[in-house]
Amino acid sequence: MADSIVNVLGLRKRYGTNEVLKGIDLDVKRGEVIAIIGKSGSGKSTLLRCVNGLEVFQEGSLEVDGRPLRHGDTRAMRELRQGVGMIFQNFNLFPHLTVGRNVMLAPTLVKKRDGADAEAQARQLLERVGLAEKFDAWPDQLSGGQQQRVAIARALAMQPSVMLCDEITSALDPELVGEVLRVVESLADEGMTLLMVTHEMNFARKVSDRVVFMHAGRIHEIGPPERLFGDPQTAELKQFLSALH
Amino acid sequence: MVEFTLWDIFRNLLLAARWTVVLSLIAFVGGGLVGLALLMARLARLRGAERGVAAYVQLFQGTPLLMQLFLAYFGLALFGLNVSAWVAAGLALTLYTSAFLAEIWRGCVNAIPKGQWEAADSLALSFGEKMRHVIGPQALRIAVAPTVGFLVQVVKGTALASVIGFIELTKAGTMITNATFRPFTVYACVALMYFALCWPVSAWSRHLERKLRRG
């Protein structure tokens, strides 16, 4: 496990008596791209949200970059979250801040970067996602695809070692999906560790190193995309894949 | 019999209106600070804050301000605390205002989509940073109208302080009526003065709302 960056062991999560994650073991290597697929309600988003502590789990352990996740320990959470970026389905940009300020906010507050430094970094990141000219624009002036790319730049500004993507193209018009996926693909190419919950099966097949199929709160099948998509072993995965076509 | 000119009436009312203004300011500032503290205690999930604040809010929202004034004035005296009308009125209005503001502002904070909290959390912002830079500014924008609406009510609510012998605008109006026997003129002037106090506050609120619409 020398090179593992996210380590999940025996993770269980319950809402009241309803157990939504029933013992998850997952070991993610540095630079690995993991696609998590499955029906809605299978627990895939919940699992992703456990990784940066947005969801509390009751049993098991979770480590990111050697740092154990401890709810209730504010300092430990702050440390861990600095290493984990997250991109959401609904972008969640801060509507009262310009695009540039959205990207600069966390580095200036949490990493105590000075203004000029943070601005230079924000401009560079916006250029990287193809939005250099939008620095002074407001989030609501942008298309969904542009907003999502700003959200990616904002997450990257914290220089995370892991990036979580929670159905990041599900709220986009079909013609805008491509521009966002290209940015994600470039991240994968640059060696970023990615955990993504996605419904874009072609994309998952193309960029991921391993695919996780979740079913009823468990990891039902896991393996390289060629095997999961080409030769599914379980009836549930076969049914899931055939329902897509 | 002494003749009172309109100016006599107006001048004396104006002098009393000072105390309405001061009492309102005490209620605004005191109530605002206590209300904010209550809200933050609740949002930070301090132990027992959720229930404690809810009970506090229910208590002060569920009883008439008039009773609160009586209790502050006569109730504290029962415990051997001899408080002046000033202290009693200031205290009652502060507590009353804080309960309402804490609840109004909680509603505004709740109106901020969950995704904003999660985005701030995932960027490793602390509770204070999240409030100050993400949730606060957005909640403030929604809070202006209901907050000012309530503050205007507080200005008018200070009239109740007259029942514990506090001489403010309304009490002065009654006293001047007793001396001049011109109730209509006097109370018309009193009403005008309340309007002159409240209207600029409402106008300022509209201005502030426009200004906060962006950034």
Interface residues (C-beta under 8 A of the other chain):
Chain A: N52 G53 L54 T74 M77 R78 R81 Q82 V84 G85 M86 F88 N90 N92 L93 F94 P95 H96 L97 T98 L105 A106 L109 V110 W138 A151 R154 A155 M158 L164
Chain B: P113 G115 Q116 E118 A119 D121 S122 L123 A124 L125 S126 F127 E129 H133 V134 P137 Q138 R141 R214 G215
